[in-house]
Amino acid sequence: MHHRSNGLSNDSALEAGYNLGRHYLTV
């Protein structure tokens, strides 16, 4: 799991989760 190409996917998932968490915190 040291593939740098997967970093983009991980970043996307993290960003989505972060936005989701913020959405729930705001509501």
C-alpha positions, -999 to 999 in steps of 0.1 A, spaced: 0 0 0 29 23 -8 16 33 -42 17 70 -46 -11 69 -72 -35 57 -45 -28 89 -26 -52 108 -49 -80 83 -41 -72 85 -4 -72 123 -5 -106 122 -22 -120 99 4 -106 120 32 -119 152 17 -153 137 13 -153 124 48 -141 157 61 -168 176 43 -194 150 55 -183 154 91 -184 192 88 -219 190 73 -231 169 102 -214 192 127 -231 222 111 -265 206 112 
